[in-house]
Structure formats: structure tokens, C-alpha cells
Amino acid sequence: MRMCFVPLLTLFLLGGVQDAPATQLPEQVQDRVQVFATCSGRFSAMAARARSFREGDAREHERMRDTFDLLLEAILPYAPDLPQGQLKQWTARGWSETGLLLAARDKQQRRAQVQLSHRLDGCRALLL
């Protein structure tokens, strides 16, 4: 199934399918790579948090991370000029910003919860 899914996914990611998600994808391939890597990092942090606190939504966060990783796999061949290490940097940035927001949320900071929800919702909207 994955072999059939990736070419169709690639066609969509490169603009060959006109139905746009609720949140628009950037037009440039490298910008899309950045969005997917950042979202992967965000959901990776959420999954790590859920596992460490034995929260029930770890699998959902892992599924979202895996989906963004699949999107990255499909689009990376179309971003050959990506500087070495850039992908890891974007993923780490998504992870660390989410970790900071989670820490602030734990201190009962309402603004952090709103920012965290907004960022995760933006990632989710790309997949719907």
C-alpha cells in the first residue's frame, strides 16, 4: 500500500491535486519540507510527553508524527538543494518549541496552552 500511496501523495504535495486542505501548504517545496519537519517534531514531543506521563493519546501523536514523516519521505526528493542538517534542525525546533509550551502549560499559563493548541491544530489541518 505504501508504494501506491507515495506517488499519489507526491502528486498532491507538488500541486497536482487542486483540493486544498483547510490550511494552505506553502507553494515552495523547501517551505513544505520545513512545515512537515516542524510538525513531525511537534508531534514527536507530544508523543514523548504522553508516554512519559502515561497519557492515553501517545499513539495518536505517534500516528500524526509518522504521517508527517511519510510526507517528508515523499517530498524530499524534490528538495535536492536542502542544506545538510537543515531537516534535523527544523524537526528539533518543532520539538523544542512544543516542549517549552508544554512546560509553560504545566505552570498554568493559559497563553501557552492557546499557542500549543494553535500550532498543533495548524498541523492537523494540513492532513484533513
TACOR-V288292 format. One record per residue. N is the residue number from 1. OMEGA is omega as a letter, one per 40 degrees, with the letter a starting at -180 (* if undefined). Layout:
n=N omega=OMEGA
n=N omega=OMEGA
//
This chain:
n=1 omega=a
n=2 omega=a
n=3 omega=i
n=4 omega=a
n=5 omega=a
n=6 omega=i
n=7 omega=i
n=8 omega=i
n=9 omega=i
n=10 omega=i
n=11 omega=i
n=12 omega=a
n=13 omega=a
n=14 omega=i
n=15 omega=a
n=16 omega=i
n=17 omega=a
n=18 omega=i
n=19 omega=a
n=20 omega=i
n=21 omega=a
n=22 omega=i
n=23 omega=a
n=24 omega=i
n=25 omega=i
n=26 omega=a
n=27 omega=a
n=28 omega=a
n=29 omega=a
n=30 omega=i
n=31 omega=i
n=32 omega=i
n=33 omega=i
n=34 omega=i
n=35 omega=a
n=36 omega=i
n=37 omega=i
n=38 omega=i
n=39 omega=i
n=40 omega=i
n=41 omega=i
n=42 omega=a
n=43 omega=i
n=44 omega=i
n=45 omega=i
n=46 omega=i
n=47 omega=i
n=48 omega=i
n=49 omega=a
n=50 omega=i
n=51 omega=a
n=52 omega=i
n=53 omega=i
n=54 omega=i
n=55 omega=a
n=56 omega=a
n=57 omega=a
n=58 omega=a
n=59 omega=i
n=60 omega=i
n=61 omega=i
n=62 omega=i
n=63 omega=i
n=64 omega=i
n=65 omega=a
n=66 omega=i
n=67 omega=i
n=68 omega=i
n=69 omega=i
n=70 omega=i
n=71 omega=i
n=72 omega=i
n=73 omega=a
n=74 omega=a
n=75 omega=a
n=76 omega=i
n=77 omega=a
n=78 omega=i
n=79 omega=a
n=80 omega=a
n=81 omega=a
n=82 omega=a
n=83 omega=a
n=84 omega=i
n=85 omega=a
n=86 omega=a
n=87 omega=i
n=88 omega=i
n=89 omega=i
n=90 omega=i
n=91 omega=i
n=92 omega=i
n=93 omega=i
n=94 omega=i
n=95 omega=a
n=96 omega=i
n=97 omega=i
n=98 omega=i
n=99 omega=i
n=100 omega=i
n=101 omega=i
n=102 omega=i
n=103 omega=i
n=104 omega=i
n=105 omega=i
n=106 omega=i
n=107 omega=i
n=108 omega=i
n=109 omega=a
n=110 omega=a
n=111 omega=i
n=112 omega=i
n=113 omega=i
n=114 omega=i
n=115 omega=i
n=116 omega=i
n=117 omega=a
n=118 omega=a
n=119 omega=i
n=120 omega=i
n=121 omega=i
n=122 omega=i
n=123 omega=i
n=124 omega=a
n=125 omega=i
n=126 omega=a
n=127 omega=a
n=128 omega=*
//
